[in-house]
Amino acid sequence: MRRLITIPISHFCEKARWALGRAGLEYQEEAHVQVIHVIAARRAGGGRTVPVLVSDDGVLPESGSIVGYAAQRAPADRAFEPDDPVELAEAVRIERWLDADLGPHTRRWTYWEMRDERELAEAYNLTGVPDWERASFPVLYRPLFEAVKRVLDVTPETTADSKLRVRAVFDTVGERLADGRPFLVGERFSRADLSFAALAAPVLMPDQYGIPLPKLHELPAAWAEDIADLRAHPAGAFALRMFADYR
């Protein structure tokens, strides 16, 4: 059985879960709380980050390689890599751009908004983690959160920059979709669409995410307004459609 090491709420881990599920590949998810995940990732043969997929074909230590692994094994009726090599190269280029220019910034924005939301963290951050991690979380919450803030450089200044970067990516994706095309690349759902939707999820809170996410009424008002605004953006509406139709 394949093993997928995750932080359950992580959007990079959702990207991997989505790809494996889309391909119909069975796996066992091993979920861990932030910081503790580093031990699990290293024990599995990866580095300091998740997702890590352990399979008969070896250890895949990042979401892009897991997406590629799943895409190569997807049945024809669930394929999510373009057949055309030029379109495939474009889909991979877009995915790598999103990994660099969207994923880190939606993550930083979310951790900033969660900085004083301990009850939300306890309600939504612990899906599937071992019992001892769940039991320890109330005590470890503050030092874990401070460690995450340091590693991800979560400050008022960096968060303000990340918000601008997220909106810039949404605008670029919206411009690409403005000609009426149904997908970012080609005529069918691809790894580019999956990557955008998954990595945009922290600022959209889609219902179809791989684990439960907060509803807007549970969030602080300003945060909920930002999410509602991005949901209404053409790129946000597109991402939500990808979740609804393909997740």
C-alpha positions in Angstrom: 0.0 0.0 0.0 1.3 3.4 -0.9 1.8 5.8 2.0 1.3 9.6 1.8 2.8 11.6 4.6 0.9 14.9 5.1 0.0 17.8 7.1 -3.7 17.2 6.6 -4.7 20.9 6.1 -1.8 21.7 3.7 -2.8 22.7 0.2 0.4 21.2 -1.2 -0.8 17.9 0.4 -4.3 18.4 -1.0 -2.7 18.7 -4.4 -1.1 15.3 -4.0 -4.3 13.8 -2.5 -6.3 15.1 -5.4 -3.9 13.7 -8.0 -3.8 10.3 -6.4 -7.6 10.2 -6.1 -8.1 11.4 -9.6 -5.9 8.6 -10.9 -7.8 6.1 -8.8 -4.7 5.1 -6.9 -5.1 3.6 -3.4 -2.9 5.0 -0.6 -2.8 5.3 3.1 -2.6 8.8 4.4 -0.4 9.4 7.5 -1.3 12.8 8.8 0.8 14.9 11.2 0.7 18.2 13.0 3.0 21.0 11.7 6.7 20.7 12.9 6.1 17.1 14.0 5.7 16.3 10.3 9.4 16.8 9.7 10.2 13.7 11.7 7.6 11.7 9.8 8.9 13.0 6.4 12.5 12.2 7.2 11.6 8.7 8.4 9.8 8.1 5.2 12.8 9.0 3.2 12.0 12.6 2.3 13.3 15.9 3.5 11.7 18.5 5.8 8.5 19.1 3.9 5.4 17.2 3.0 3.8 15.6 1.0 6.0 12.6 0.7 4.7 9.5 -1.2 6.2 6.2 -0.4 5.6 3.6 -3.2 7.0 0.5 -4.7 8.7 2.8 -7.2 10.5 4.8 -4.6 10.0 7.9 -2.4 8.6 11.0 -4.0 9.3 14.0 -1.8 7.2 16.8 -3.2 3.8 17.5 -4.7 4.8 18.0 -8.3 6.5 14.6 -8.6 3.5 13.0 -6.9 1.2 14.7 -9.5 3.4 13.4 -12.3 3.4 9.9 -10.8 -0.3 9.8 -10.5 -0.9 11.3 -14.0 1.2 8.6 -15.6 -1.0 5.9 -14.0 -4.4 7.5 -14.5 -6.9 5.6 -16.7 -7.7 7.3 -20.0 -11.1 8.5 -18.9 -9.5 10.3 -15.9 -6.4 11.5 -17.6 -5.1 14.9 -16.4 -2.0 15.4 -18.5 -2.4 16.7 -22.0 -1.5 14.2 -24.8 0.1 17.0 -26.9 3.7 17.5 -25.7 3.5 21.2 -26.2 0.4 21.4 -24.0 2.0 19.1 -21.5 5.0 21.3 -21.2 2.8 24.4 -20.8 0.7 22.6 -18.0 3.9 21.7 -16.2 5.3 25.3 -16.6 2.0 26.7 -15.1 2.1 24.2 -12.2 5.7 25.1 -11.3 4.8 28.8 -11.5 1.9 28.3 -9.2 4.1 26.2 -6.8 6.4 29.2 -6.5 4.2 32.2 -6.9 0.9 31.1 -5.4 1.2 28.3 -2.9 3.7 29.9 -0.5 1.6 33.1 -0.4 -1.8 31.6 0.2 -0.1 29.6 3.0 1.5 32.6 4.6 -1.8 34.6 4.4 -3.7 31.8 6.1 -1.2 31.4 8.9 -1.3 35.1 9.5 -5.1 35.0 9.8 -4.9 32.0 12.1 -2.5 33.6 14.5 -5.1 34.2 17.2 -7.6 31.5 16.2 -6.7 28.6 18.5 -10.3 27.2 18.5 -10.3 27.1 14.7 -6.9 25.5 14.7 -8.1 22.8 17.1 -11.3 22.2 15.1 -9.7 22.0 11.6 -6.0 21.3 11.9 -6.1 17.8 13.4 -8.0 15.7 10.9 -6.5 12.2 10.9 -3.5 12.9 13.1 -2.4 10.4 15.8 -4.2 10.5 19.1 -1.1 11.6 20.9 -0.6 14.6 18.6 -4.3 15.6 19.0 -4.0 15.3 22.8 -0.7 17.3 22.9 -1.9 20.1 20.5 -3.5 22.4 23.1 -0.2 22.5 25.0 2.0 22.6 21.9 -0.2 25.1 19.9 1.7 28.3 20.8 5.3 27.0 20.4 4.3 25.1 17.2 2.7 28.2 15.8 5.6 30.4 16.6 8.0 27.9 15.0 5.8 27.9 11.8 5.8 31.7 11.8 9.6 31.8 11.9 10.1 29.1 9.2 7.5 30.7 6.9 8.5 34.3 7.7 4.9 35.2 8.7 4.9 38.9 9.6 2.6 41.9 8.9 4.9 43.1 6.2 5.4 39.7 4.5 1.7 39.0 4.7 0.8 42.3 3.0 3.2 41.3 0.2 1.7 37.9 -0.1 -1.8 39.2 -0.3 -0.7 41.4 -3.3 1.0 38.4 -4.9 -2.1 36.2 -4.5 -4.3 38.8 -6.1 -1.7 39.2 -8.9 -1.8 35.5 -9.7 -5.6 35.5 -9.6 -5.6 38.4 -12.1 -3.1 36.6 -14.4 -5.2 33.4 -14.3 -8.4 35.5 -14.9 -6.8 37.1 -17.9 -5.9 33.7 -19.3 -9.5 32.5 -18.9 -11.0 35.7 -20.3 -11.2 34.3 -23.9 -13.7 31.7 -22.7 -11.4 28.7 -22.6 -12.8 26.0 -20.3 -9.4 25.1 -18.8 -6.0 26.6 -18.3 -4.4 24.4 -21.0 -6.1 22.5 -23.8 -9.6 21.1 -23.8 -9.7 19.0 -20.7 -8.9 19.2 -17.0 -5.1 19.0 -16.4 -2.5 19.2 -13.7 -2.4 23.0 -14.3 -6.1 23.3 -13.3 -5.7 20.9 -10.3 -2.6 22.9 -9.1 -4.3 26.3 -9.3 -7.4 25.1 -7.5 -5.6 23.2 -4.8 -3.1 26.0 -4.1 -5.8 28.7 -4.1 -7.9 26.7 -1.7 -6.7 28.4 1.5 -8.2 31.7 0.3 -11.4 30.1 -1.1 -12.3 27.4 1.4 -14.0 25.0 -1.1 -16.5 22.5 0.3 -14.9 19.6 -1.7 -11.4 20.0 -0.1 -9.9 16.7 1.1 -10.6 17.5 4.8 -13.2 19.8 6.3 -12.5 23.5 6.2 -14.1 26.3 8.1 -17.3 27.9 6.8 -17.2 31.7 6.2 -19.4 32.4 9.2 -16.8 30.8 11.5 -14.1 33.2 10.4 -13.3 36.7 11.5 -15.3 39.2 9.5 -12.4 40.8 7.6 -10.9 37.4 6.6 -14.4 36.1 5.5 -14.8 39.3 3.4 -11.4 38.7 1.6 -12.4 35.1 0.9 -15.8 36.1 -0.5 -14.1 38.7 -2.7 -11.7 36.1 -4.1 -14.5 33.6 -4.6 -16.2 36.2 -6.8 -13.1 36.8 -8.9 -13.2 35.0 -12.3 -10.1 32.9 -11.2 -11.7 32.1 -7.9 -14.9 31.0 -9.5 -12.9 28.9 -11.9 -11.0 27.2 -9.0 -14.3 26.5 -7.2 -15.7 24.9 -10.4 -12.7 22.7 -10.7 -13.3 21.5 -7.1 -17.0 21.0 -7.8 -16.5 19.1 -11.1 -13.3 17.2 -10.7 -12.6 16.7 -7.0 
